C-alpha cells in the first residue's frame, strides 16, 4: 500500500507540474495558460516529461503447454496479449557552463506493467519499478565532467529495456540473458574530444538490486569512439564481485564492443560481441561459468513511415547458468519453465541461435507498430512443442507503442 501511495503521489506531482508550469512534453512546450512561456517554471528549469505505452500479442507455433515462450525475456507469454509497460519519465538535463542550477539535473523513470518483473530486482510480484532514479551534476572542469548518482541504465550493451528504442520488438540473448539491465552507484563521463569520450561507474549491484551483497564495489565502463562520420565504436567492460545470487565475492567479468555503421541515410549496420565469465557460479567454490555471443543488425528505412530490421545472433551458455534450464540470477517471469512445466530441471549447457525479421510502420510519429517473425534454435531440447521438449521455436508477434 505504501508503494502504491508513493506512485500515486508522484503521478499527481508530475501532472500538477505539467499543468501549472507549462512543462516540456517530448520536447514541445504545452503551457496550460496564455502566459509568457519564458516565465513558466517548467520552462525556466528545463523540465521534460515524456514516456510511452506498449502492448503486444505473440503467437508461438509450438503451442507450448506451459504457455511460455522459452528462452525469451519480456515477450514470454505465448498465444497471449501482454501489457508490457507504461513508462513515465520526468527529467532535467544538466548543462555545461552557466549557473549552478544549470549544471544540476535529475531523472525519475517510473515503469508500470508486467515487464517490471524483469527489471525490478528480486521482487517479481511488484508491477511498479523506478527503473532510473538519479541526480546529476556537471562538474566545471575542462569540458565538464558529468557526474550521476543513483540507479541508471547500464553502460553495457547495444539493446536497452525500452522496446521502442531497440531495432526489434523481441530482445537478443546477448542482452536478455547475459548483460546487466540497470546499475546502482556513481558514474562519471567526460568528452576528451568531439570523437572520443568515456564513462566509468562504481556500483553496488545490477538489475534493480539497490543494496550490496558485500563490502566491495563493481566497476562498469565504456569508451566511445567516432573515428569518422557514420562510424561509431563502443568498447565496454564490467568487473566485480557480484557473483550469483547468494554467492558473495565471486568475480564476474564481461568485455565486449559495438560497431555501428550508418552506411547511407536509409541503411544502418550494427555488430555487437562480448565474452563473460563468472567465478564460483555454482556456489561450491569450484565451477566457473562462461557465456559469449555475437549479434548483427540490418536496419533499413524505406520511408519515414516504413522500415525493416533484421537480426541474426548466436549465443553460447557454456555452463548452462544463464539461460533456460539454468540459473539466471534475475526474475524471468516463467520464461525458463522446463519442458515438463517445472522449474527444477538441471542446468543445461547450450548454444542458441536465432533470426528475427521485423517490419515497422509508423502512421504518425507518435504511433509505432511492428510485426515480427522470429526463429529460435538450440543444440539442446530447451524449448517446448506442445507437451514435449524441442530444440526449436517459431513466433509471430504484433506490437503497438504510443509515444508521448
C-alpha positions as CSV (number, residue, x, y, z in Angstrom):
1,X,0.0,0.0,0.0
2,X,2.9,2.3,0.8
3,X,4.4,1.8,-2.7
4,X,1.1,2.4,-4.4
5,X,0.6,5.6,-2.3
6,X,4.1,6.8,-3.3
7,X,3.3,6.2,-7.0
8,X,0.0,7.9,-6.9
9,X,1.6,11.0,-5.2
10,X,4.3,11.0,-7.9
11,X,1.8,11.0,-10.7
12,X,-0.2,13.8,-9.0
13,X,3.0,15.8,-8.6
14,X,4.0,15.3,-12.2
15,X,0.5,16.2,-13.5
16,X,0.4,19.2,-11.3
17,X,3.8,20.4,-12.5
18,X,2.8,19.8,-16.1
19,X,-0.5,21.8,-15.9
20,X,0.8,24.6,-13.8
21,X,4.3,25.1,-15.2
22,X,4.0,24.6,-18.9
23,X,6.3,21.6,-18.8
24,X,8.0,20.3,-21.9
25,X,6.4,17.2,-23.2
26,X,8.6,15.3,-25.6
27,X,10.5,18.5,-26.4
28,X,7.3,20.5,-27.1
29,X,6.1,23.2,-24.7
30,X,2.4,22.9,-23.8
31,X,1.5,25.7,-21.4
32,X,-1.9,25.5,-19.8
33,X,-2.4,29.3,-19.7
34,X,-1.8,32.0,-22.2
35,X,1.1,33.4,-20.2
36,X,4.6,34.2,-21.5
37,X,6.3,30.8,-22.0
38,X,9.6,32.3,-20.7
39,X,8.0,33.0,-17.4
40,X,6.8,29.5,-16.6
41,X,8.6,27.4,-14.0
42,X,8.9,24.4,-16.2
43,X,10.5,26.5,-19.0
44,X,12.9,28.1,-16.6
45,X,14.0,24.8,-15.1
46,X,14.2,22.9,-18.3
47,X,11.9,20.1,-17.1
48,X,10.8,17.4,-19.6
49,X,8.0,14.9,-19.2
50,X,7.7,12.0,-21.7
51,X,7.2,8.3,-22.0
52,X,5.3,5.5,-23.8
53,X,2.7,2.8,-23.5
54,X,3.4,-0.6,-25.1
55,X,1.3,-3.8,-25.7
56,X,1.8,-6.9,-27.8
57,X,0.4,-10.2,-29.0
58,X,2.8,-13.2,-29.5
59,X,1.8,-16.4,-31.3
60,X,4.0,-19.4,-30.6
61,X,3.6,-22.0,-33.3
62,X,4.9,-24.7,-31.0
63,X,1.8,-24.1,-28.8
64,X,3.7,-24.9,-25.6
65,X,1.6,-26.4,-22.8
66,X,3.3,-24.1,-20.3
67,X,2.1,-21.1,-22.3
68,X,5.6,-19.8,-22.0
69,X,8.0,-18.7,-24.8
70,X,11.1,-20.5,-23.7
71,X,14.5,-18.7,-23.7
72,X,12.8,-15.3,-24.0
73,X,12.9,-12.1,-21.9
74,X,9.9,-9.7,-21.9
75,X,8.0,-11.4,-24.7
76,X,7.4,-14.5,-22.6
77,X,3.6,-15.1,-22.9
78,X,2.7,-17.5,-25.7
79,X,-0.5,-17.1,-27.7
80,X,-1.5,-14.2,-25.5
81,X,-1.8,-10.4,-25.3
82,X,0.7,-8.7,-22.9
83,X,0.5,-5.2,-21.5
84,X,4.3,-4.6,-21.3
85,X,4.9,-1.1,-20.0
86,X,3.5,2.3,-19.3
87,X,6.6,4.4,-18.8
88,X,6.8,8.0,-17.5
89,X,10.0,10.0,-17.3
90,X,10.5,13.3,-15.5
91,X,13.9,14.8,-16.1
92,X,16.1,17.9,-16.2
93,X,19.3,17.6,-18.1
94,X,22.4,19.2,-16.6
95,X,24.2,21.7,-18.9
96,X,27.8,22.7,-19.1
97,X,28.6,26.2,-18.1
98,X,26.1,28.7,-16.7
99,X,24.9,28.9,-13.1
100,X,24.8,26.1,-10.5
101,X,21.1,25.4,-11.3
102,X,22.1,25.0,-15.0
103,X,24.6,22.3,-14.1
104,X,22.3,20.3,-11.8
105,X,20.0,17.7,-13.3
106,X,18.0,14.6,-12.4
107,X,15.9,11.8,-13.9
108,X,13.0,9.8,-12.5
109,X,11.8,7.0,-14.7
110,X,8.7,5.1,-13.5
111,X,7.6,1.8,-15.1
112,X,4.2,0.2,-14.6
113,X,3.2,-3.1,-16.2
114,X,4.1,-6.8,-16.5
115,X,7.7,-6.2,-17.8
116,X,8.7,-4.7,-14.4
117,X,9.2,-8.2,-13.1
118,X,12.3,-8.4,-15.3
119,X,13.7,-5.0,-14.2
120,X,12.8,-4.6,-10.6
121,X,15.3,-6.9,-8.9
122,X,14.2,-9.9,-7.0
123,X,10.6,-9.0,-6.4
124,X,8.7,-10.4,-9.4
125,X,5.3,-9.6,-8.0
126,X,5.5,-5.8,-8.0
127,X,4.3,-4.3,-11.2
128,X,5.9,-0.9,-10.5
129,X,9.6,-0.1,-10.8
130,X,11.6,3.0,-10.6
131,X,13.9,1.9,-13.5
132,X,16.1,5.0,-13.2
133,X,16.3,7.5,-10.3
134,X,19.5,9.6,-10.3
135,X,20.9,13.1,-9.6
136,X,23.3,14.7,-12.0
137,X,25.9,17.5,-11.7
138,X,28.2,18.8,-14.4
139,X,31.5,19.5,-12.6
140,X,33.0,22.6,-14.2
141,X,36.4,21.1,-15.0
142,X,37.7,21.1,-18.6
143,X,34.7,20.5,-20.9
144,X,32.6,19.4,-17.9
145,X,32.6,16.1,-16.0
146,X,29.1,14.6,-16.0
147,X,28.5,13.0,-12.5
148,X,25.5,10.9,-11.8
149,X,24.5,9.2,-8.6
150,X,21.6,6.7,-8.3
151,X,20.1,3.9,-10.4
152,X,20.7,4.1,-14.1
153,X,20.5,2.0,-17.3
154,X,23.7,0.1,-17.6
155,X,26.6,1.2,-19.9
156,X,26.9,-2.4,-21.1
157,X,25.3,-3.4,-24.4
158,X,23.5,-2.2,-27.6
159,X,19.9,-3.0,-26.7
160,X,18.0,-1.5,-23.8
161,X,15.0,-2.3,-21.6
162,X,12.7,0.0,-23.6
163,X,11.4,-1.9,-26.7
164,X,10.7,1.1,-28.9
165,X,14.3,2.2,-28.6
166,X,15.6,-1.1,-30.0
167,X,15.5,-2.1,-33.7
168,X,13.4,-5.2,-33.0
169,X,10.5,-6.0,-30.7
170,X,12.0,-9.1,-29.1
171,X,15.3,-8.8,-27.2
172,X,18.5,-10.6,-28.1
173,X,20.0,-13.2,-25.8
174,X,23.1,-11.1,-25.6
175,X,21.1,-8.5,-23.8
176,X,18.3,-10.6,-22.2
177,X,20.4,-13.3,-20.5
178,X,23.9,-12.0,-20.5
179,X,24.1,-8.3,-19.7
180,X,23.0,-6.1,-16.7
181,X,19.9,-4.0,-17.4
182,X,20.4,-1.3,-14.7
183,X,23.1,-0.5,-12.2
184,X,23.1,1.4,-8.9
185,X,26.0,3.6,-7.9
186,X,28.0,6.6,-9.1
187,X,29.1,7.3,-12.7
188,X,31.4,9.9,-14.3
189,X,31.5,10.7,-18.0
190,X,33.9,13.0,-19.9
191,X,34.4,14.0,-23.6
192,X,38.1,14.2,-24.4
193,X,37.4,15.4,-27.9
194,X,34.5,15.5,-30.3
195,X,35.3,12.0,-31.3
196,X,36.5,10.4,-28.1
197,X,34.6,10.1,-24.8
198,X,34.3,7.7,-21.9
199,X,32.2,6.8,-18.9
200,X,33.1,4.8,-15.7
201,X,31.0,3.9,-12.8
202,X,31.4,2.2,-9.3
203,X,28.2,0.3,-8.5
204,X,26.6,-1.7,-5.7
205,X,24.8,-4.2,-7.9
206,X,22.7,-4.5,-11.1
207,X,19.2,-5.3,-12.4
208,X,17.3,-3.4,-9.7
209,X,19.2,-4.7,-6.7
210,X,20.0,-1.5,-4.9
211,X,21.6,-3.0,-1.8
212,X,25.1,-4.6,-1.9
213,X,25.8,-8.3,-1.4
214,X,29.2,-7.5,0.0
215,X,31.6,-4.7,1.0
216,X,33.2,-4.4,-2.4
217,X,32.1,-2.4,-5.4
218,X,32.0,-3.4,-9.1
219,X,33.1,-1.3,-12.0
220,X,31.5,-0.7,-15.4
221,X,33.0,1.4,-18.1
222,X,32.6,2.4,-21.8
223,X,34.8,4.1,-24.3
224,X,33.0,5.8,-27.2
225,X,34.9,6.5,-30.5
226,X,33.8,8.3,-33.7
227,X,36.8,8.0,-36.0
228,X,34.8,9.3,-39.0
229,X,31.3,10.4,-39.9
230,X,28.9,7.5,-39.9
231,X,31.1,5.2,-37.8
232,X,30.7,4.7,-34.1
233,X,32.6,2.2,-32.0
234,X,31.8,1.4,-28.3
235,X,34.1,-0.7,-26.1
236,X,32.6,-1.7,-22.8
237,X,33.5,-3.7,-19.8
238,X,32.3,-4.9,-16.4
239,X,34.2,-6.4,-13.5
240,X,33.1,-7.0,-9.9
241,X,32.5,-9.5,-7.0
242,X,28.7,-9.6,-7.7
243,X,28.6,-13.3,-8.4
244,X,25.4,-15.3,-8.5
245,X,22.6,-14.6,-6.1
246,X,23.6,-15.8,-2.7
247,X,27.3,-16.2,-3.7
248,X,29.4,-13.3,-2.4
249,X,32.9,-12.2,-3.6
250,X,32.7,-14.3,-6.8
251,X,34.2,-12.3,-9.6
252,X,32.2,-11.6,-12.8
253,X,34.0,-10.2,-15.8
254,X,32.4,-9.1,-19.1
255,X,34.0,-7.4,-22.0
256,X,32.8,-6.5,-25.5
257,X,32.1,-3.9,-28.1
258,X,29.7,-2.5,-30.7
259,X,30.4,-1.3,-34.2
260,X,27.7,0.9,-35.7
261,X,27.9,2.0,-39.3
262,X,25.5,4.5,-40.9
263,X,26.2,3.2,-44.5
264,X,23.6,5.5,-46.1
265,X,20.8,7.8,-44.9
266,X,18.5,4.8,-45.0
267,X,20.8,1.9,-44.1
268,X,22.4,1.2,-40.7
269,X,24.6,-1.8,-39.9
270,X,25.4,-2.9,-36.3
271,X,27.6,-5.7,-34.9
272,X,27.9,-6.5,-31.2
273,X,30.0,-9.2,-29.5
274,X,31.2,-10.0,-25.9
275,X,32.8,-12.6,-23.6
276,X,31.8,-13.1,-20.0
277,X,33.0,-15.3,-17.1
278,X,31.5,-15.9,-13.7
279,X,33.7,-17.5,-10.9
280,X,32.1,-19.8,-8.4
281,X,28.9,-19.9,-10.4
282,X,27.7,-23.0,-8.5
283,X,28.4,-21.6,-5.0
284,X,30.7,-24.6,-4.3
285,X,33.9,-22.7,-5.0
286,X,34.9,-24.9,-8.0
287,X,32.7,-24.2,-11.0
288,X,33.1,-21.3,-13.4
289,X,30.5,-20.2,-15.9
290,X,31.1,-18.7,-19.3
291,X,28.8,-17.1,-21.8
292,X,29.5,-15.3,-25.0
293,X,27.9,-14.3,-28.3
294,X,27.7,-12.1,-31.4
295,X,24.7,-10.4,-33.0
296,X,24.4,-8.5,-36.2
297,X,21.6,-6.0,-37.2
298,X,20.5,-4.6,-40.5
299,X,18.3,-1.5,-40.2
300,X,16.7,-0.1,-43.3
301,X,14.1,2.6,-43.7
302,X,12.2,2.8,-47.0
303,X,10.4,6.0,-45.9
304,X,9.9,7.8,-42.7
305,X,6.9,5.5,-42.0
306,X,8.1,2.1,-43.3
307,X,11.2,0.2,-42.3
308,X,12.6,-3.3,-41.8
309,X,15.0,-4.6,-39.1
310,X,16.8,-7.9,-39.4
311,X,18.8,-9.5,-36.5
312,X,21.0,-12.6,-36.6
313,X,22.5,-13.9,-33.4
314,X,24.5,-16.8,-31.9
315,X,25.0,-17.1,-28.2
316,X,26.7,-19.8,-26.0
317,X,25.8,-20.6,-22.4
318,X,28.8,-23.0,-21.8
319,X,27.8,-23.9,-18.3
320,X,24.1,-23.7,-18.5
321,X,23.9,-21.0,-15.9
322,X,22.3,-18.1,-17.7
323,X,19.6,-19.5,-20.0
324,X,16.6,-21.8,-19.8
325,X,17.2,-24.9,-17.6
326,X,19.8,-22.8,-15.9
327,X,20.2,-20.4,-13.0
328,X,19.6,-16.8,-14.2
329,X,20.1,-14.6,-11.1
330,X,17.1,-12.4,-12.0
331,X,13.4,-13.0,-12.4
332,X,12.3,-14.3,-15.8
333,X,8.6,-14.3,-15.4
334,X,8.4,-18.0,-16.0
335,X,10.5,-17.7,-19.2
336,X,12.6,-20.7,-18.1
337,X,9.8,-23.1,-17.1
338,X,11.0,-26.6,-18.0
339,X,9.5,-28.5,-20.9
340,X,7.5,-30.6,-18.4
341,X,6.2,-27.4,-16.8
342,X,8.6,-27.3,-13.8
343,X,11.5,-25.0,-12.9
344,X,13.6,-27.7,-11.3
345,X,15.3,-29.1,-14.4
346,X,19.1,-29.4,-14.1
347,X,21.4,-26.9,-15.7
348,X,21.8,-27.5,-19.5
349,X,24.8,-26.0,-21.3
350,X,23.6,-24.9,-24.7
351,X,24.3,-22.9,-27.8
352,X,21.4,-20.8,-29.1
353,X,21.0,-19.1,-32.4
354,X,18.1,-17.0,-33.9
355,X,17.0,-14.9,-36.8
356,X,14.5,-12.1,-36.4
357,X,12.6,-10.2,-39.1
358,X,10.8,-7.1,-38.1
359,X,8.5,-4.8,-40.2
360,X,8.0,-1.4,-38.7
361,X,5.2,1.0,-39.6
362,X,4.7,4.4,-38.0
363,X,1.5,6.1,-39.4
364,X,2.3,9.1,-37.3
365,X,5.5,10.0,-35.3
366,X,3.9,9.1,-32.0
367,X,2.5,5.7,-33.0
368,X,4.8,2.7,-33.7
369,X,3.5,-0.6,-34.9
370,X,5.7,-3.6,-35.5
371,X,5.2,-7.1,-36.9
372,X,7.9,-9.7,-36.2
373,X,8.7,-13.3,-37.1
374,X,11.5,-15.0,-35.1
375,X,13.0,-18.4,-35.4
376,X,14.9,-19.8,-32.4
377,X,17.1,-22.9,-32.4
378,X,19.2,-24.7,-29.7
379,X,21.6,-27.6,-29.8
380,X,19.6,-29.0,-26.8
381,X,15.9,-29.5,-26.2
382,X,15.3,-26.4,-24.2
383,X,12.1,-25.3,-25.9
384,X,8.6,-26.9,-25.7
385,X,6.4,-28.2,-28.5
386,X,3.0,-29.0,-27.0
387,X,3.9,-31.1,-24.0
388,X,7.3,-32.4,-25.2
389,X,10.8,-31.0,-25.3
390,X,12.0,-29.5,-28.6
391,X,15.1,-27.8,-30.0
392,X,13.3,-25.0,-31.9
393,X,10.7,-22.3,-31.5
394,X,8.9,-20.0,-34.0
395,X,6.9,-17.0,-33.0
396,X,4.9,-14.3,-34.8
397,X,4.4,-11.0,-32.9
398,X,2.4,-7.8,-33.3
399,X,3.4,-4.8,-31.1
400,X,1.8,-1.3,-30.7
401,X,3.6,1.6,-29.0
402,X,2.2,5.0,-28.3
403,X,5.0,7.6,-27.5
404,X,4.3,10.9,-25.9
